[in-house]
């Protein structure tokens, strides 16, 4: 690869975009970071704050197709659909659900391990010397099941984690209550599996903002604007159209998460992406704080201790970008919370809804956009954007700077859904 100094416009100032900016600066590149809201204001703000290295498996696991009707009709299931959105959803959803089989799940796990499997150290490397190091906290990651039988029913997931080298400790109710006494009175965790060597971010929005501040101090230029087009001449990037002006650049990185689809398709590639709503509630000034993040299997959401609050985050909704937050997910959070932590008290509650970039095969687009010189993609991480952001940014910076990355990028090829680029 040819090494040369470039002017790189990064569209999106979430964790992927900001990570790419920092690693490009370390490769002595000129960086322009563009976002319509500001650093860390989107999905990078609202995630569970968990560095979920062992979450290499996708959402569409074997058996999901048969569960969907019941999940949509039940008030106790973490799946929410605005029915009038169904005609727009179905062309994406049906191919997505065809990946709900063991072969596809194992393939996704293999492909995601290089991106998220060492997330704690990837974040440490990214944050070193930036002033954002204190946001990163090493921790365990617990999965809580009602019974041992519930854990055993997840045998495929735990088999894959074992094959990938992850280690955990199995705990019965008494052992887990000793490990994390805040759950001593719950009836929702009768058995737990506690994974080692994970991490959490104590304030995801603050963390990304601190990283962006460092990038600006190192010379990155930030532009608050909505990018409407990538400008080309003879198949080569020459700039981006943002805020009514053209910003000159010779390289562009699409890192706008769920909002990347339109720009990517304007560059000639097919992107089977649909926005998937995610939700969180924060409980401020809690009377008790969990020892470690817990995936509550009963509600399919994560309970994460953060700075000054506890965050409940997860669930899945489909309603498009224009949908207002439904009430049902927050009611479900509270229903399970009262059973998980019956003695918990807090001063106030805040709520959030955002959009994850869900790709048909649950594998992000990372690398050069074929057919357009100077265009690159870095989006589509669905539920593990925070986890995989630093490694994605580092890979993109290496490729752009002419340094070959140490992994095979073929699984993440941006042109893999486009007929003329399929191999």
C-alpha positions in Angstrom: 0.0 0.0 0.0 1.2 3.5 -0.8 1.7 5.7 2.2 0.8 9.4 1.7 -0.6 12.3 3.6 -4.4 12.7 2.9 -7.2 15.0 3.9 -9.8 12.8 5.4 -13.4 13.8 6.0 -15.1 11.5 8.5 -18.9 11.6 8.4 -20.1 10.8 11.9 -18.6 11.6 15.3 -19.7 8.6 17.3 -17.2 6.1 18.6 -16.3 4.7 15.2 -15.8 8.2 13.6 -13.8 9.6 16.6 -11.7 6.4 16.9 -10.9 6.7 13.2 -10.0 10.4 13.6 -7.6 9.7 16.5 -5.8 6.8 14.7 -5.5 8.9 11.5 -3.9 11.7 13.5 -1.5 9.2 14.8 -0.7 8.3 11.2 0.0 12.0 10.5 -3.1 12.5 8.4 -5.3 15.7 8.2 -8.7 15.1 9.6 -12.1 16.8 9.3 -14.8 15.3 11.6 -18.4 16.1 10.5 -21.5 15.4 12.5 -25.0 16.9 12.4 -25.3 16.9 16.2 -21.9 16.7 17.8 -19.5 14.1 19.1 -21.1 11.3 21.1 -24.7 12.6 20.7 -26.2 9.6 18.9 -26.1 5.8 19.5 -22.6 6.2 21.0 -24.3 8.1 23.8 -27.2 5.7 24.5 -25.6 2.2 24.5 -25.3 -0.1 27.5 -21.7 1.2 28.2 -20.5 -2.4 28.0 -17.4 -3.6 26.2 -19.0 -6.9 25.2 -16.1 -8.8 23.8 -17.9 -12.2 24.1 -21.0 -10.9 22.2 -19.8 -12.2 18.9 -23.1 -14.0 18.1 -25.9 -12.1 16.3 -29.4 -11.2 17.4 -31.0 -13.7 14.8 -30.1 -16.9 16.5 -31.6 -20.3 15.6 -35.3 -20.5 16.6 -35.9 -16.8 16.4 -38.4 -17.1 13.5 -40.7 -19.2 15.5 -40.6 -16.8 18.5 -41.2 -13.6 16.6 -45.1 -13.8 16.5 -45.3 -14.5 20.2 -42.8 -11.7 21.0 -44.7 -9.2 19.0 -48.0 -10.0 20.7 -46.7 -10.2 24.3 -46.3 -7.2 26.6 -43.5 -9.1 28.4 -41.2 -9.5 25.4 -38.4 -7.1 24.4 -39.5 -6.6 20.8 -41.6 -3.7 19.7 -43.1 -2.9 16.3 -45.1 0.0 14.9 -47.4 -2.0 12.7 -47.8 0.8 10.1 -44.0 0.5 9.6 -44.3 -3.2 8.6 -44.5 -2.6 4.8 -41.1 -0.7 4.9 -39.6 -3.3 7.3 -40.5 -6.6 5.5 -38.1 -6.3 2.5 -35.2 -6.1 5.0 -36.6 -8.3 7.7 -37.3 -11.4 5.8 -33.7 -11.8 4.5 -32.5 -10.9 7.9 -34.5 -13.7 9.6 -33.1 -16.2 7.1 -29.8 -15.8 8.9 -31.4 -17.2 12.1 -29.6 -20.5 11.8 -26.6 -22.1 13.4 -24.3 -21.9 10.4 -24.9 -18.2 9.9 -24.6 -17.5 13.7 -21.2 -19.3 13.9 -20.0 -17.5 10.8 -20.9 -14.1 12.3 -19.2 -15.1 15.5 -16.0 -16.0 13.6 -16.1 -12.7 11.7 -16.8 -10.5 14.7 -14.1 -11.9 17.0 -11.2 -9.9 15.4 -13.3 -6.7 15.7 -14.6 -7.0 19.3 -12.8 -9.9 20.9 -10.1 -7.7 22.7 -12.2 -4.6 23.2 -10.9 -3.6 26.6 -7.4 -3.4 25.3 -8.5 -1.8 22.1 -10.1 1.0 24.1 -7.1 1.3 26.3 -4.9 1.8 23.3 -7.2 4.3 21.8 -7.6 6.4 24.9 -3.9 6.3 25.9 -2.7 9.9 26.4 -6.1 11.4 25.5 -7.3 12.3 29.0 -10.2 9.9 28.5 -8.6 6.9 30.2 -10.6 7.2 33.4 -13.8 6.4 31.6 -12.7 2.8 31.0 -13.2 0.4 33.9 -12.2 -3.3 33.7 -14.9 -5.6 34.9 -16.6 -9.0 34.7 -19.8 -9.4 32.6 -22.6 -11.5 34.1 -25.5 -13.3 32.4 -28.3 -13.9 34.8 -30.9 -16.7 34.2 -34.0 -17.6 36.2 -32.8 -21.3 36.4 -29.9 -23.5 35.4 -32.2 -24.9 32.7 -32.3 -21.4 31.1 -28.6 -21.3 30.9 -28.4 -24.8 29.5 -30.9 -23.8 26.8 -28.3 -21.2 25.6 -25.9 -24.0 24.9 -25.0 -22.8 21.4 -23.9 -19.4 22.6 -21.8 -20.8 25.5 -20.3 -23.4 23.2 -19.2 -20.7 20.8 -17.8 -18.6 23.6 -15.8 -21.5 24.9 -14.4 -22.3 21.4 -13.4 -18.6 21.1 -11.4 -18.8 24.3 -13.7 -16.9 26.7 -13.7 -18.0 30.3 -16.4 -17.8 32.9 -17.5 -19.0 36.3 -20.9 -20.7 36.8 -22.7 -19.6 40.0 -25.9 -20.8 41.6 -28.2 -18.4 43.4 -26.3 -18.4 46.7 -22.9 -18.0 45.0 -24.1 -15.1 42.8 -25.7 -13.4 45.8 -22.4 -13.5 47.5 -20.6 -12.2 44.4 -23.1 -9.3 43.9 -25.2 -8.8 47.0 -27.5 -6.3 45.3 -29.3 -9.3 43.6 -29.8 -11.2 46.9 -33.6 -10.7 46.8 -34.3 -11.2 43.1 -36.3 -14.0 41.8 -35.0 -13.5 38.2 -31.4 -14.8 38.8 -31.3 -18.3 40.0 -28.2 -19.1 38.0 -25.5 -16.9 36.5 -22.5 -17.2 34.2 -19.8 -14.6 35.0 -17.4 -13.8 32.1 -13.9 -12.5 32.9 -11.8 -9.8 31.1 -14.5 -7.4 30.0 -14.9 -3.7 30.6 -17.4 -0.9 30.8 -17.5 2.8 30.1 -18.8 4.8 33.0 -20.2 7.6 30.8 -20.3 6.7 27.1 -21.3 10.2 25.9 -18.7 11.9 28.0 -16.1 9.4 26.9 -16.6 10.0 23.1 -16.7 13.8 23.7 -13.4 13.6 25.6 -11.8 11.6 22.8 -13.1 14.2 20.3 -11.7 17.1 22.3 -8.3 15.4 22.2 -8.6 14.9 18.4 -9.4 18.6 18.0 -6.5 19.5 20.2 -4.3 17.4 17.9 -5.4 19.3 14.8 -8.7 17.7 13.7 -11.3 20.2 12.5 -14.8 19.6 13.6 -17.8 20.7 11.5 -21.3 20.6 12.8 -23.4 20.0 9.7 -25.5 17.4 7.9 -23.7 15.8 5.0 -25.9 15.6 2.0 -23.5 14.3 -0.7 -20.0 12.9 -1.4 -18.6 14.9 -4.2 -16.7 13.0 -6.9 -14.8 13.7 -10.1 -14.0 10.9 -12.5 -14.7 8.3 -9.8 -12.5 9.9 -7.2 -13.6 11.7 -4.0 -13.0 15.4 -4.1 -15.1 16.6 -1.2 -18.3 16.4 0.8 -21.4 18.6 0.6 -22.2 19.7 4.2 -24.2 22.6 5.6 -24.7 24.2 2.2 -21.0 24.3 1.4 -18.5 21.9 -0.2 -15.6 20.8 2.0 -12.6 19.7 0.0 -11.0 16.4 0.8 -9.5 13.5 -1.0 -10.8 10.7 1.3 -14.1 10.2 3.0 -15.1 7.7 5.7 -18.8 6.9 6.2 -19.2 6.3 9.9 -22.6 7.6 10.6 -24.1 4.4 11.9 -27.7 3.8 10.9 -27.7 7.1 8.9 -24.9 5.8 6.5 -27.1 3.9 4.1 -28.2 6.8 1.8 -24.7 8.1 1.3 -23.3 4.7 0.8 -25.8 3.8 -1.8 -25.1 7.1 -3.6 -21.6 5.7 -4.0 -22.9 2.7 -5.9 -23.1 0.0 -3.3 -26.1 -1.9 -2.0 -26.6 -1.6 1.8 -29.3 -3.9 3.3 -29.5 -1.8 6.5 -32.5 -1.0 8.6 -32.6 1.3 11.7 -33.3 -0.7 14.8 -34.4 1.2 17.8 -32.7 0.7 21.1 -33.7 2.1 24.5 -32.3 3.0 27.8 -33.4 4.2 31.2 -31.1 5.8 33.8 -31.7 5.7 37.5 -29.8 8.6 39.1 -28.2 8.6 42.6 -29.1 5.0 43.3 -29.2 3.6 46.9 -27.3 0.6 45.7 -24.9 -0.1 42.8 -24.3 -3.4 41.1 -20.8 -4.9 41.3 -20.7 -5.6 37.5 -22.8 -5.3 34.4 -25.6 -8.0 34.2 -27.4 -9.2 31.1 -30.8 -10.0 32.6 -32.0 -12.9 30.4 -35.7 -12.5 31.5 -35.8 -9.0 29.9 -33.0 -9.2 27.4 -31.4 -6.0 28.7 -28.2 -5.0 30.5 -28.0 -3.4 33.9 -24.8 -1.4 34.0 -23.3 0.6 36.8 -22.2 4.1 35.6 -21.0 7.3 37.0 -23.7 8.5 39.4 -26.4 6.3 38.0 -27.4 2.8 36.8 -28.3 2.3 33.2 -30.8 -0.2 31.9 -30.2 -0.7 28.1 -31.3 -2.9 25.3 -34.5 -4.3 23.7 -35.4 -4.0 20.0 -37.9 -1.8 18.2 -38.8 -1.2 14.6 -40.5 2.0 13.6 -38.1 3.9 11.4 -36.3 7.2 12.1 -39.4 9.2 12.5 -41.1 7.1 15.2 -41.5 8.7 18.6 -40.4 6.7 21.6 -43.1 4.2 22.6 -44.0 3.8 26.3 -43.9 0.0 26.3 -40.1 -0.6 26.5 -39.8 1.7 29.5 -42.7 0.0 31.3 -41.0 -3.3 30.6 -37.7 -2.0 32.1 -39.5 -1.0 35.2 -41.4 -4.3 35.5 -38.3 -6.4 35.5 -36.3 -3.9 37.5 -38.7 -4.1 40.4 -38.2 -7.8 40.5 -34.5 -7.7 39.9 -33.7 -5.0 42.5 -36.7 -4.7 44.8 -34.9 -2.6 47.4 -33.4 -0.1 44.9 -34.2 3.6 45.3 -33.1 6.6 43.2 -33.7 10.3 42.8 -34.8 10.7 39.2 -35.2 8.8 35.9 -34.1 9.7 32.4 -35.1 7.9 29.2 -33.5 7.6 25.7 -34.2 6.0 22.4 -31.7 5.8 19.5 -31.1 3.8 16.3 -28.7 0.9 15.7 -27.4 0.1 12.2 -28.7 -3.4 11.6 -27.2 -5.1 8.5 -28.8 -8.1 6.9 -26.0 -10.5 7.9 -25.1 -8.7 11.2 -21.6 -8.0 10.0 -20.4 -4.4 9.6 -19.1 -2.7 6.4 -15.4 -1.9 7.0 -12.9 -0.9 4.3 -12.7 0.7 0.8 -15.9 1.3 -1.1 -15.3 -0.4 -4.5 -15.5 1.8 -7.6 -14.9 5.1 -5.9 -11.3 6.1 -5.2 -10.9 7.6 -1.7 -14.3 6.3 -0.2 -14.3 4.1 2.9 -17.0 2.6 5.1 -17.1 1.9 8.8 -20.6 1.2 10.0 -23.2 -1.5 10.6 -22.1 -2.9 14.0 -25.7 -3.3 15.3 -25.5 -4.0 19.1 -21.7 -3.8 19.5 -20.7 -0.4 18.1 -19.1 0.8 21.3 -17.3 -2.5 21.7 -15.9 -2.6 18.1 -15.4 1.1 17.5 -11.7 1.4 18.4 -10.6 -1.6 16.4 -12.7 -0.5 13.4 -11.2 3.0 13.6 -7.7 1.6 13.8 -8.2 -0.7 10.8 -9.6 2.2 8.7 -6.7 4.5 9.6 -4.2 1.7 8.7 -5.9 1.1 5.3 -6.2 4.8 4.5 -2.6 5.5 5.5 -1.2 2.6 3.5 -0.4 0.3 6.4 -1.7 -3.3 5.9 -3.9 -4.3 8.8 -3.2 -7.7 10.5 -6.7 -9.2 9.7 -8.5 -10.4 6.6 -11.0 -7.7 5.7 -12.9 -9.8 3.2 -15.9 -10.6 5.5 -16.5 -6.8 6.0 -16.2 -5.9 2.3 -18.5 -2.9 1.6 -19.3 -4.2 -1.8 -20.4 -7.7 -0.8 -24.1 -7.1 -1.3 -23.6 -5.4 -4.7 -23.9 -7.7 -7.7 -21.0 -6.3 -9.7 -18.6 -6.5 -6.8 -19.5 -9.9 -5.4 -16.8 -12.5 -5.6 
